[in-house]
Structure formats: C-alpha cells, structure tokens
Amino acid sequence: MKRLIILSLTLVLLAGCGVYRKYERSELPAENLFLNSETQDTATIATIPWQEFFTDTHLRALIEQGLRQNTDFRVARLRVEAVLRNARVAYLPAISLNPEASVSQFDGSRAKSYNLAVAANWEIDLFGKVTNAKRGARSALEQSRTYRQAVQTQLVATIANSYYTLLMLDNQLAI
C-alpha cells in the first residue's frame, strides 16, 4: 500500500514536468502582408541620428541639455536599467537578513532580546516559472527601449520645433 502511494505521488509529480512544450511557429505565407513594403530610399529621416540631422550648434546644445534634464527621459532610462538588472538575477539565489531587537520591562527588571534571522532560497525552475519570467523580462526590456526611443524622439522634436518657432518670431519682429 505504501509503495502504491509513493508510486502514485511520483507519477503525479513527473506528469507536471511536461506542462510547457517548445513553441513551434506555424508556416504562414509572409508575402503581400503589407502594402508597399519595398522602399527605394534607404536614407529616411527615421534612420538619421538627430546629431547629424540638426547642424545648428546652439540647437544641438539645447537638445543635449533637454535630454539630460528631462524627467520623462530619465524615467525611461531607469526602466531599461531596472529590467536589465532583474533579468540578470533571475537564476540567482535570494538571501534575506532580518535583524530584530526588543526591550521589555516588568516589575523593575529589564529584559533585552536580540534575534538575527538569515534565510536563503533558490528556486528550481522545474515548471518553467523562472524561464517564463526571464522571457517576460526580455519582452519588457524591448518595450522599455522602444518607450525610451519614443520619449527621446518626442523631446528632440519639441525642442527643435520650439527653437525654430522662436527663430521665426525673432525674424518677424526684426521685420
């Protein structure tokens, strides 16, 4: 009877190991999915860095200052760094330290107690939880990079638009 229970538990535990299977991509035709997907011009504005696109040195200095001091851009950069840090430590063990101290007093006597608890754990990736978390972190990293690029593009465009608007208004005022 005991062997039957152990055998049943072993089979149940081993059955859970095959929960995730490798993803196999289906073969779909990739032709004609997008209209006008072939472009003749390889040097579009989107591929040119802003440093090469804007030649005015004063405007470049303003854009660099705006990128350094903008809080949205800093938040986007910190998101990318946090996602990278989390992805690097996914398979490492976790260690925690919980120091405690207490003082109690009863009938004129004082009692002090100290407790220093240390715990370490390491999750075995038996059912793919850590691997899936790492894949999710990789996707979040790509999303954060895209967000950072979008914030940078918007900031550069806003600064350049404001700069050229001010130049135009100065010229109109001079006239």
Disulfide bonds with the S-S distance in Angstrom:
none
